[in-house]
Amino acid sequence: MPTRGRVATRIRFAVKAAPIPEIIRVLDDEGAEFDVASVGEIELCLRQGVAAEKLSYGNPIKKAADIARAYALGVRGYAFDTEDDLLRIAEHAPGVGVECRFCATVAQSRTPFGMKFGCAPQETAPLLVRARDLGLTVLGPYFHVGSQQLDPAAWRTGIEEAGRVCAALAEQDIAVASVNVGGGLPIPYAGADAEAPAPAVIAAVIERAAVEFLPAAAGLVVEPGRALVGSAGTLHAEVVAVRTAPDGRRWVYLDVGRYNGLAETENEYIAYRFVTERDGDPVGDAVVAGPTCDGDDVLYQRTRVPLPTTLRAGDRIQILDTGAYTASYSSVSFNGFPPLTVDVSGPERK
Ligand SMILES: Cc1ncc(COP(=O)(O)O)c(C=O)c1O
């Protein structure tokens, strides 16, 4: 495989991480492309003035009617991971560019996709050949190492597998335009995630692997969500109550929980950092819970969360790095609690 210098890389923001008009407009001005998961996200981007050719319909789970609508709206890039979806794309979006998502054999990330998406690596090339034969434009292979992926080697493995796909396609006279290395770039949260590898570390791994395993003419697409917006948000919450449970553990109840913004605390996957007005006072471990009557609305009971022992109802508490996968995860009104509101007006409130 010929070696090369710096790899041409395009950034494609995963809109689902923060479907907020101001963010989309800023990233559009910066030259980003956009990964959209639904017709709703396509329309959101178009309303912000994003050109349709900068949109890629990256969700492999889509109805025929959604493909037809996306095509009518001008979207010309699609991801798929089954022949079934490929046939729907060929029928309702003729001639468009396609990426085939495969399930890279990588270490589990903090919020893994499991087996929900992606064909087997060895199915990728035959599916892309089929795409060519159906009159579609082959863009290339695509993988996502799982969100909040802490192991940079995951991208190396994915790129090595993508390289095999490129080689198999070359034998069929198909030149890969780009390899999509997905999102998954982590940000520093609490606990073990505080040591999350920096973007530059992962970029160096990606670049080395691309030089080693991919054809020189193939560009790269990186599709981050969390890494672009996670640290841009702070959730301003209030302590509703503090009590000692019958087992002796201290519980701190907040006015936000799993159903209004903190869905990623499911399985205690994402360990957010808290800042309180009483930081500096003595601390003790606490169970942290949301405000609803649902027994699952508990943010952390296995993860150690040290909080000031002086914390009281009415205290304000900030939850840091909540810019990704929060506001749009809010339920409409579970238990009557309103969804989160987003304030993009400027400096954080004190
Ligand atoms: C298709 C696709 N691309 C990119 C992303 C962004 O992932 P992350 O926020 O981990 O960077 C996601 C997240 O779910 C996704 O589903």
The ligand as an SDF file (V2000), in Angstrom:
LIG
                    3D

 16 16  0  0  0  0  0  0  0  0999 V2000
  -24.1900    7.3850   13.0170 C   0  0  0  0  0  0  0  0  0  0  0  0
  -23.5120    8.1040   14.1070 C   0  0  0  0  0  0  0  0  0  0  0  0
  -22.4580    8.8770   13.8210 N   0  0  0  0  0  0  0  0  0  0  0  0
  -21.8310    9.5860   14.7780 C   0  0  0  0  0  0  0  0  0  0  0  0
  -22.2580    9.5490   16.0890 C   0  0  0  0  0  0  0  0  0  0  0  0
  -21.5430   10.4000   17.0960 C   0  0  0  0  0  0  0  0  0  0  0  0
  -20.9420    9.6600   18.0790 O   0  0  0  0  0  0  0  0  0  0  0  0
  -20.1430   10.3700   19.2500 P   0  0  0  0  0  0  0  0  0  0  0  0
  -21.0460   11.3380   19.9070 O   0  0  0  0  0  0  0  0  0  0  0  0
  -19.7300    9.2590   20.1220 O   0  0  0  0  0  0  0  0  0  0  0  0
  -18.9670   11.0670   18.6310 O   0  0  0  0  0  0  0  0  0  0  0  0
  -23.3300    8.7290   16.4450 C   0  0  0  0  0  0  0  0  0  0  0  0
  -23.7760    8.6250   17.8320 C   0  0  0  0  0  0  0  0  0  0  0  0
  -24.6740    7.9170   18.2040 O   0  0  0  0  0  0  0  0  0  0  0  0
  -23.9890    8.0130   15.4170 C   0  0  0  0  0  0  0  0  0  0  0  0
  -25.0750    7.2560   15.6840 O   0  0  0  0  0  0  0  0  0  0  0  0
  1  2  1  0
  2  3  1  0
  2 15  2  0
  3  4  2  0
  4  5  1  0
  5  6  1  0
  5 12  2  0
  6  7  1  0
  7  8  1  0
  8  9  2  0
  8 10  1  0
  8 11  1  0
 12 13  1  0
 12 15  1  0
 13 14  2  0
 15 16  1  0
M  END
$$$$
